[in-house]
Amino acid sequence: MAWKLHKLHAGIGPAIRKERSMFRILSRQVVGLFIAAALASFAAAPAHAGTLTLSGLSCTSLVVGGSQSQGWTVSCTSVTCSLQASNSNPAPGSSITLTPFCDSGATNYTFATPTGGCTTPAANGIVSESAAKNCTYQVTGSNAGNTLQGQATTAVSWSTGTPAAPTGCSESGNPTTFTAAGGTINLSASCATPASGIVWSWTRNGAGGWSAAQNPSEALPANGTSSAAPYTYQAKACNGSDSFGGANCTIITPQVSASVAGSGGGGGGAINCAAVPGSGVSGSTQVLDLDWFNPLTTARAVGLSQTDAVVVRITMGPAGGYGQISGAEFGGSSAGRFAVLSATPCDFSYPPPLGWGATSIGNTVGILFANGPNDFGYPSLTPNATAYFNLRTTGACGGNCGMLFQLNRY
């Protein structure tokens, strides 16, 4: 044998055909084998260095077997596995997935639990426990011929621990006082901890379930009674769902209180433009009423002086249609007037909230509007709500500045 090897290295003797190579590699993963004399036992042959390259074979321990005459084999001697849980601290009643990782070509996996009282995972690794407990789950991985096996475990704590209640919480409302016309209150709430995952709920006038938003708002209706209409709001912040008897929740104090002033009813009322900063009114305020359902009805303001204001309340109906509110001198001197159509009484804002189309200037004033949204650029009044046509005198009319108002529908 040594002589044959010597002849081979010396170039002596017949050429060796490829299909009759001295070494045959029987392992299915071996893609290349470079040999330069691998057997030191053959003392007669000189020692040579060689390289053995394996591709696709994943083992933590290998063994080379066989002989020169019988051929060589390279194979795995063991299977190494690990097991990972999608959540190691889940809540009882939820489900988790166990994912195994095994080498050595493992294709079969079997789940079990060596912990008494715990559920055996399904074949796809999904498992759920109905009560709080600590469980250990196990997987066994084996190759196709089931000649090699490996195992791994992972620990999971099914816990009903109560999350800490939010801290550093506060709430507020803006604004909180309204005229008889009502308006929109904007509420807000916040907590310092936790930074995320807070579930919000608000009560309104003591009734729960009003809003689940962190920062809700509400349009408070006009108050047609002589007494103020009170409103209270209070937020509750929970660290996750409120499923721990409130132990993970904080009820924020103090609650937010709001009030809509009484109107006094009828054609008079408690609306006082002189008390509204920036209104430009220093005299009295006459309050009149017109109704979307009764067009062409007129309302008169008499005994006006040029320091007084008129507020015409317009009760709107369901969405749809267009209208016009107009005013002209009635039994008095001609003078300039400034009118604004708004959702708020005594609103002489500049620019007006509903746009420039919601204003009118002149001896005779008039404003076209839409009952609800529209595509023509008209001021949009809120359906089924109360709107206000606010008027003040800008010219000289002494103490005889009477006006006549009318609402038309189209």
C-alpha positions in Angstrom: 0.0 0.0 0.0 2.8 2.4 0.9 4.5 1.5 -2.4 1.3 2.3 -4.4 1.0 5.7 -2.7 4.7 6.4 -3.4 4.2 5.6 -7.0 1.1 7.8 -7.1 3.0 10.8 -5.7 6.0 10.2 -7.9 4.0 10.1 -11.0 4.8 6.4 -11.6 2.2 3.9 -12.6 -1.0 4.1 -14.6 -3.3 7.1 -14.2 -6.2 6.6 -11.8 -9.7 7.2 -13.4 -12.1 9.6 -11.6 -14.8 7.0 -11.0 -12.3 4.7 -9.3 -10.9 7.3 -6.8 -9.2 5.8 -3.7 -11.6 7.6 -1.3 -15.4 7.7 -1.5 -17.4 10.1 0.7 -20.6 8.6 1.8 -22.1 11.5 3.8 -24.9 13.4 2.0 -23.6 16.7 3.3 -20.0 16.5 2.2 -19.5 18.6 -1.0 -15.7 18.6 -1.2 -12.8 16.6 0.1 -9.2 17.5 -0.6 -6.7 14.9 0.5 -2.9 15.1 0.6 -2.2 11.9 2.7 -4.6 11.7 5.7 -3.4 8.5 7.3 -0.4 8.9 9.5 -0.4 5.1 10.2 1.2 4.5 6.8 4.7 5.2 7.9 6.2 4.5 4.6 4.3 7.3 2.9 5.4 10.9 3.5 3.0 13.0 5.7 0.8 15.5 3.8 -1.6 18.3 4.9 -5.2 18.2 3.7 -8.5 20.2 3.8 -11.9 18.7 4.4 -14.8 21.1 3.5 -18.4 20.4 4.7 -21.4 22.3 3.5 -25.0 22.1 4.8 -24.2 19.8 7.7 -25.2 21.5 11.0 -23.9 19.6 14.0 -22.3 20.5 17.3 -20.4 17.1 17.3 -19.1 15.2 14.2 -17.5 11.8 13.8 -15.5 10.4 10.8 -15.9 6.7 10.3 -15.0 4.1 7.7 -11.7 3.1 6.1 -9.6 3.6 3.0 -10.9 0.4 1.5 -14.5 0.7 2.6 -14.8 4.5 2.2 -15.2 7.3 4.7 -18.4 8.7 6.3 -18.9 12.0 8.2 -22.0 12.1 10.5 -23.6 13.9 13.5 -23.4 12.3 16.9 -26.1 14.4 18.6 -29.0 16.9 18.2 -28.9 20.2 20.1 -32.1 22.1 20.6 -33.4 25.3 22.2 -36.9 26.4 22.9 -38.2 30.0 22.9 -41.6 31.3 24.2 -43.3 34.3 22.5 -44.1 35.7 26.0 -42.4 34.4 29.1 -44.8 36.3 31.5 -48.3 36.1 29.9 -51.6 36.7 31.5 -53.8 33.6 32.3 -56.3 33.0 29.5 -54.1 34.3 26.8 -52.1 32.1 24.3 -48.4 31.9 23.6 -46.3 30.2 20.9 -43.3 27.9 21.7 -40.8 27.9 18.9 -38.1 25.1 18.8 -34.6 25.4 17.2 -32.7 22.2 16.6 -29.6 21.3 14.5 -28.5 18.1 12.8 -31.4 18.1 10.3 -34.1 17.7 12.9 -37.5 17.5 11.2 -39.8 16.1 13.9 -40.8 17.9 17.1 -42.8 16.7 20.1 -44.0 19.0 22.9 -44.5 18.0 26.5 -44.6 19.6 30.0 -42.7 18.0 32.8 -44.5 20.3 35.2 -47.6 18.8 36.8 -50.8 20.7 36.3 -49.7 22.5 33.2 -51.1 22.0 29.7 -49.3 20.1 27.0 -48.7 22.4 24.0 -50.3 21.6 20.7 -48.3 20.2 17.8 -47.8 23.8 16.5 -46.4 25.0 19.8 -49.4 27.0 20.9 -50.4 26.7 24.6 -52.7 28.5 27.1 -53.2 28.2 30.8 -56.4 29.3 32.5 -54.9 30.2 35.9 -51.8 31.7 37.3 -49.0 29.1 37.6 -45.3 28.5 36.7 -44.8 26.0 33.9 -41.9 24.4 32.2 -42.4 23.3 28.6 -40.2 20.8 26.7 -39.6 20.0 23.1 -37.9 16.9 21.6 -36.4 17.2 18.2 -35.4 14.2 16.0 -34.0 13.7 12.5 -35.9 11.9 9.7 -34.8 8.4 10.7 -35.3 9.1 14.4 -31.8 8.0 15.0 -30.8 11.2 16.8 -32.8 13.2 19.4 -32.3 16.4 21.3 -34.3 18.2 24.0 -34.8 21.7 25.3 -37.0 23.4 27.9 -38.2 26.9 28.7 -39.9 28.3 31.8 -43.1 30.4 31.6 -44.7 32.3 34.4 -48.5 32.8 33.9 -49.0 35.8 36.2 -52.0 37.8 37.5 -49.8 40.5 39.0 -51.6 43.8 39.1 -50.0 46.6 37.0 -49.3 49.8 38.9 -51.9 52.5 38.7 -51.0 55.7 36.7 -49.5 58.5 38.7 -49.0 62.3 38.2 -52.5 62.7 36.6 -54.5 65.8 36.0 -57.5 66.9 33.9 -58.9 70.3 32.7 -61.6 71.8 30.6 -61.5 74.9 28.3 -63.6 77.0 28.5 -65.8 76.1 31.5 -68.2 79.0 31.5 -70.7 79.7 28.7 -73.4 82.2 27.9 -77.0 81.0 27.5 -76.0 80.2 23.9 -73.9 77.3 25.0 -70.7 76.3 23.2 -68.0 73.7 23.0 -66.0 72.5 26.0 -62.6 70.9 25.3 -61.4 68.4 27.9 -57.9 67.0 28.4 -56.2 64.5 30.7 -52.7 63.3 31.1 -50.5 61.2 33.5 -46.8 61.2 34.1 -46.6 57.4 34.3 -46.8 55.1 32.5 -45.6 56.7 29.3 -48.0 54.5 27.2 -50.7 51.9 27.4 -53.2 54.0 29.4 -56.9 53.2 28.8 -59.1 56.3 29.3 -62.8 56.6 30.3 -64.8 59.7 31.2 -68.0 60.2 33.2 -70.4 63.1 32.4 -72.6 64.3 35.2 -71.7 61.2 37.1 -72.7 58.7 34.4 -69.9 56.4 33.2 -69.1 55.4 29.7 -69.5 58.9 28.2 -66.1 58.9 26.3 -63.1 56.6 25.9 -60.9 59.4 24.3 -58.1 61.0 26.2 -59.1 64.5 25.1 -62.8 64.5 24.3 -65.0 67.6 23.6 -68.7 68.3 23.7 -71.0 70.9 22.2 -73.1 72.2 25.1 -76.6 73.2 23.9 -78.2 76.6 24.4 -79.9 77.0 27.8 -83.5 78.2 27.4 -84.2 78.2 31.1 -83.7 81.0 33.6 -81.3 78.9 35.7 -77.7 78.0 34.8 -77.1 74.5 33.5 -74.2 72.7 35.3 -72.0 70.0 33.8 -69.3 67.8 35.4 -66.7 65.6 33.8 -64.2 63.2 35.4 -61.5 61.0 33.8 -60.3 57.6 34.9 -56.9 56.4 33.7 -56.1 52.6 33.8 -52.7 51.0 33.2 -54.1 48.5 30.7 -57.7 47.2 30.7 -59.7 47.7 33.9 -59.7 44.0 34.8 -58.2 44.2 38.3 -61.1 45.6 40.2 -59.8 49.1 39.7 -56.5 48.5 41.4 -54.6 49.5 38.3 -56.6 52.6 37.7 -56.6 56.3 38.9 -59.7 58.4 39.2 -58.4 61.9 38.5 -59.4 64.7 40.8 -60.7 67.4 41.0 -63.4 66.9 38.4 -64.0 69.5 35.7 -67.1 71.6 36.3 -68.7 73.7 33.6 -71.8 75.9 33.4 -74.1 77.4 30.7 -75.8 80.5 31.9 -79.6 80.8 32.0 -81.3 82.8 29.2 -84.3 84.0 31.1 -86.6 82.7 28.4 -89.0 84.5 26.0 -87.8 87.4 23.9 -85.8 89.0 26.7 -83.0 87.0 28.3 -79.8 87.2 30.3 -77.7 87.7 27.1 -75.7 90.9 27.8 -73.3 92.0 25.1 -72.0 94.8 27.2 -70.5 92.2 29.5 -68.6 90.5 26.6 -65.1 91.9 26.2 -64.5 93.3 22.7 -68.1 93.5 21.7 -68.1 97.2 21.4 -71.5 97.4 23.1 -72.0 99.6 26.1 -75.8 99.7 26.2 -78.5 97.1 26.6 -79.1 93.9 24.6 -82.5 93.0 23.0 -82.9 89.3 22.3 -85.3 88.2 19.6 -86.3 84.7 18.3 -86.8 83.4 14.7 -87.4 79.8 13.7 -86.2 77.7 10.8 -89.6 76.0 10.6 -91.5 79.3 10.4 -89.9 81.4 7.7 -91.0 84.9 6.7 -92.0 85.7 10.3 -90.7 89.1 11.4 -89.3 90.2 14.8 -89.0 93.8 15.9 -86.5 95.6 18.1 -87.9 98.9 19.3 -86.6 101.5 21.7 -83.0 101.0 20.6 -80.3 103.6 21.0 -77.0 103.6 19.1 -75.2 102.0 22.1 -77.5 99.0 22.2 -77.2 95.6 20.5 -79.7 93.1 19.1 -79.2 89.3 19.2 -81.6 87.3 17.1 -81.7 83.6 18.1 -82.3 81.3 15.2 -83.5 77.8 16.0 -82.3 75.5 13.2 -83.9 72.3 12.0 -82.5 69.1 10.3 -79.7 69.5 7.8 -80.5 70.7 4.3 -81.4 73.9 2.6 -80.3 77.5 2.6 -81.6 80.6 4.3 -81.1 84.4 4.7 -81.4 86.5 7.8 -81.9 90.3 7.2 -82.5 93.4 9.1 -83.6 96.9 8.2 -84.5 100.2 9.9 -87.9 100.3 11.4 -89.5 103.5 12.6 -86.2 105.1 13.2 -83.3 107.0 11.6 -81.1 105.5 9.0 -77.7 104.5 10.3 -74.8 102.1 9.7 -75.0 98.7 11.3 -72.5 95.8 11.7 -73.9 92.3 11.8 -72.3 88.9 12.4 -73.8 85.4 12.1 -72.3 83.1 14.7 -72.8 80.1 16.9 -72.2 82.4 19.9 -74.3 85.4 21.0 -72.6 88.8 21.1 -69.9 87.6 18.8 -68.5 90.6 16.8 -65.2 88.9 16.2 -63.0 90.2 13.4 -62.5 88.0 11.4 -65.6 86.1 12.2 -65.5 82.4 13.1 -67.8 81.4 10.2 -65.8 83.4 7.6 -66.2 86.8 6.0 -69.5 85.7 4.4 -71.0 85.7 7.9 -70.7 89.5 8.2 -72.8 92.4 6.8 -72.3 96.2 7.0 -74.8 98.8 6.0 -78.0 100.6 6.7 -79.7 97.3 5.8 -77.9 94.1 6.6 -78.4 90.5 5.4 -76.5 87.2 5.4 -77.0 84.1 3.3 -76.3 80.8 5.0 -76.5 77.0 4.7 -78.2 74.6 7.1 -75.2 72.3 7.4 -72.2 71.8 5.1 -72.2 73.2 1.6 -70.0 73.5 -1.5 -70.8 77.2 -2.3 -68.9 78.9 0.5 -71.9 80.0 2.5 -71.5 80.2 6.3 -72.5 76.7 7.6 -74.9 76.7 10.6 -75.1 73.6 12.8 -78.4 71.7 12.1 -80.8 71.3 15.1 -78.8 73.9 17.1 -79.2 77.6 17.9 -77.4 80.2 15.8 -77.1 84.0 16.5 -77.5 87.0 14.4 -75.6 89.7 16.3 -76.1 93.3 15.4 -74.8 96.6 16.7 -75.2 100.2 15.5 -72.1 101.9 14.1 -73.8 105.1 12.8 -75.7 108.0 14.5 -79.3 107.3 15.1 -79.7 108.9 18.5 -82.4 107.1 20.6 -84.5 106.0 17.7 -82.7 103.0 16.1 -85.5 100.5 15.7 -84.9 97.4 13.5 -87.1 94.8 11.8 -85.7 91.2 11.2 -86.9 88.4 9.0 -85.7 84.8 8.2 -86.2 83.4 4.7 -85.7 79.8 3.5 -84.7 78.6 0.0 
